[in-house]
Structure formats: structure tokens, C-alpha cells
């Protein structure tokens, strides 16, 4: 059964063309209602019984969900056409934009991947007694509470909860699995007159599910607002303390933790042979969920807050966003562009935003001018996952420009880097950062924008983020061979100082992507530019400091093939003529060792100029053969034993 679209013009406040939308979307489109959520609720109930229906109203989604329960039908998907398209001061046709939003809503979304987190209600509260003890009194009926006090002077007489004295030295983990280290720990003992405390000791270990910090000092974790289960409140601000109590009381049970990213350790270019290369994700992660683990990095899914910055910045694709997958984000971008253009629209513009930006768009539509008819909104769960690859893919798909609307949870520095890369690839004026929290200012900027001309022949490449970026850049710059990029870009060339390079090929053995290679038959250093991650490993490992980087995007076919960076004449073994090593290197070693005491004899010096087989053979037959040993004893036989017997 094909999907049907239930329209509502919200009391006649926007224009909806039923026939045009049906033709553009290929769906069965109902005649627009005006009060679907109230007086025409019977039409909604009828549509629910028929199934496979999309309601074009998100404001009253709860009403439709309740109605679905009453008629024993699944909750219907909802689509916002009003705030994102219908309510706008722009007089241009909204049909192409609505068609694009409908096409995007029809894309199948994979089920979210989650991990169960269990909290049994073990709660530790640390801070001044004047705040922590009243909090514990409120929470003791809901949680198993322990209060950590700095001094024994504040111990209550008969608490209904556990109280210890000490200092919280270190905390790790997140909701359901906090690991704590306590110093100067003293535990009260029952009985006796007055406080009866154990001797203080350092390094006490404990665990809890919920950690409440009302010390008012430095947070225990980086990005504390992103650490689930860690509640921090200002002890001098009663409303924030009350909010922490309320939040903690609900943190008992089994929770589903989304698995935001997936990792491919074999692709990671973090380290090789204890030499550190790429550390971009380690520098960007606000919660320190990413840590080094040998040659690659490890991600703690419990600590990960899903900001997405690591996925956008990872040069190799070893870390990619998975909630939703990168492929789905690319497909959404391309679907929006294609549907808009197929419906007769021209030069669409894209605005990427998160949930905060969605609220700004709704406020602008309801109380201001809304979005222009050619600006298509794309909501993503975390704006930092929207990197240069996604922006360039949007430009190549037919969008004239891409605007990015950050929210309070967005890492501005990480986003600025990605926009810088995208602008270098996309061209001047193609990318805009709308860093404002004013809906009217956002709307005015979009209405005033003079977007460049979009690409003449849109393309929709598939593959990895690197492959999509390269193909999109070629579509945007068909007559350009090389695009210069800012420093730190994950694309570029390796430059070798041939005067310093000895062709030791250490860089080849450690290159994580195979961009650097050798020739098994000749002393050559080869390089394939499209595979280079600019990770820094080859430069760090080079003993001669002969390697440097040139950030650029080579759009020619030469970038897909191996090019020779350095080569020399091989040396021929003086005994058998086999080619081995580098002629200049062998000659340089010979020259340097001529004065050495171990090579005063001509025979010893000649061994440097022999291949491996001939060198071993020469050593074996030399006067001071290192393989020589004492004469082997003669094997004893039966005859030897019998000859010593008296009866023989």
C-alpha cells in the first residue's frame, strides 16, 4: 500500500496545492483540512485505520498518538510543512520546498543502536553539609544515598543515610558505573560516645550510579553538562540544587544509551611503532571519551555524548557517526536537492541545524518572517557531525549555498575548522556560519543573502566521506587541477627533500593508509596522493627529517596513481652482481668505515659491498670466521664401546 499524506492548512493560514504535491511526491494526498486536530479529528481517525499515513503537523503530534491508541493503530509519522515551509513572508512558490521535505521524510531510517545502562540508585553527594544533608533527606526515600563531608564536625546525630568523611580525589565513568577514589577517608563506626571514626587513609575506592556535586568548585569532568549521571549545582542557588534533587530521583532503572559512533581500528592512523601520528579526535572530544590504545584509539560508548566532531574530522573514516549513519545524512542531503529541482525549483539553499535551531525556525515562522522559499532546513542530532564532506556534497548536489546554524551545544572551534575546509573546496560565498540566537536575525540574514550560482550539473556521489568530497570537488571545479587547502586539512601531498632522503623506507613501513610505497625491484619511494591522510606519521618517523606536507586537493587522475617521489641507482653486489641497496648509501657507508679499526683489512671492507648471501659466504670462509667453532667431537659408535670390552 502506498503512503498517503494528510494535509492541514492550519485554519487557512497557508496555501497547500493538493494536486501539485501529489504529482511531485507520487503519494496519495488528501484534500487539505483546516482543523485536523479538533473539529476534523474524525478524518484523522479514518486515516489511521487505513494505515501507512503521514500527518503534516508536528505541533499536535501527541493528539494523533493518543488517537492512534484509541483506534488500536500504530502512532503515525508526522511531518512539519507549516513552520519550515508554509509560514513564510516569501511570496515565491513553496511547492518545490514542500516536495523536498516530503521526499526526505520518506527515506527509510535504520533502527537506532543502543546499549543498556543499569542504575540501581547508588548515589554519592559531595559538598558542604548545609546543602548535602538536606538533599540526602529528600532523596533517601528514592535512592541509596551516601554523603561525603569534608569534616567530622558536621556529622549528623542519627542520619537515615550513610555519611563518610574525606575528599573526592578522582572520579571516572558515567551513569551506572562511576569509579571513585577518596583520600583522607574516615568511616564512622556505630556505638560509642561522640563521633567514632576510622583512621584516615588515602586511595579508598568506591562505586556509585549517580554523582551529585554541590561543592561549587571545579567540575570533576570535562564538559560536565554532557556527563550523564553527573549532576552539578551551585550550592548558593536553591533552584539549581532542587533541580539536581529532582533529576537524581528519576535516575533509577534500565536506560538505553545510544551508540553514537562506530570505530574501525584498522583504519586508525593514531600511532605506529610507538610514534604518534593523528590525534585529531583526541583533541576534539569534549568528554574525553576517546583515549589512546596502542596503534589506534578506543571510544567509551558510555561516556560519549554524541557531539559528532570526531566523525567530521577523522581523516581515514576510522570513526564515523552512526546515529544516524553518515550514509543516511548524505542521502538526505541529496534527496532534498533532487526533489526540489525535480519539482521545478531553482538554486536551492540549505540550512543545517540541530534541535535548538529547529526551535529558532519555529519561532521565526510563528512570530516573524520565517524561512525564504528557497531555503531548505536539515535538522541533525548534533551539528558537529555536519563536516566539510557533507557541506561539499550539498553544494555538488545542487545547493547554491550552505548555512550552518550552531546551537549552545555546538563546539564552535571544531565547526569553524570544518567550515574553513568546506569554503576552501566549495568556493567563496558558498558556506555561511549563522552564529546567532535571534530568530529574526537568522531570518533576515537568509533573506538578504546573495548566494552564488549553483553547480551546472549536479552530482550525487557515493562512498566514503573522502571519496564523496573528491568527486564533489571535481564537479564544482571541472577545470581546476589542484585546490589549495588550509593547514591541517586531511588531504594533501607529501614533499620529500631528495638531498636528505636516504630511501631507508621507514615511512613506507609505517604509513597507515598505503599512500607511501616502494618498488621491490628498484630503490624508489612512491606516493599516491588520494590515499594520504596527512596524519604526520611519516614525518615523525623519518630519521633524516626529509618529509613535509602540502595541504591541497589534487583533482587530476594523477592523484589516483603512484608517483615517484625519490629514486636512486641500485648498487650491484661486487661478487654476484645482484642489485641491492642504494648506490649512494653503500658508497657513503664504505667511505665512513674505511678508517674504522674493524675494516682495515680489504676483505672486511668489501663485505659492505656484497649482497646478503655473498656477505654470509665471505664471512664463513674468512680467516676470522664468526661462525666457526671448536672441532666437533667424533660421534661414538657401537664399535667404540665394544673395543673397550675385555672379551673382544
ABEGO torsion letter per residue (X at the ends): XBBBBBBBAGGGABBBBAAAAAAAAGBBBBBBBABAABAAAAAAAAAAAAEGBBBBBAAAAAAAAAAAAAAGBBBBBBBBAAAAAABBABABBAAAAAAAAAAAAABBBBBBBBBBBBBAGBBBBBEBAAAAAAAAAAAAAABBBBBBBABAAABBABBABBBBBEBBABBBEBBGBBBBBBBGBBBBBBEEBEBBBBBBBBGBBBBBABBBBAAGBBBABBGAAABBGBBBBBAABAAAAAAAAAAAAABBEBBBBBBABBBBAAABAABBGGBBBBAAAAAABAAGABBBBEABBBBBAAABAGAGAAAAABAAGABBBAOBBAAAAAAAAAAAAAAAAAAGBBGBBBBBBBAAAAAAAAAAAAABAEBBAABBBBBBABAAABBAAAAAAAAAAGBABBBBBBBAABBAAAAAAAAAAAAAAAEBGABBBBBBABAAAAAAAAAABBBBBBBABBBBBBEBAAAAAAAAAAAABAABABBBBBBGBABEBBBBBAAABAGAGAAAAABAAGABBBBAABBBBBBBAAABAGAGAAAAABAAGABBBBBBBBABAAAABBBBABBBBBBBBAAAGBBBEBAAAAAAAAAAAAABAAAABAAAAAAAABBAAAAAAAAAABABBAABBBBBBBBBBAAAAAAABAAX
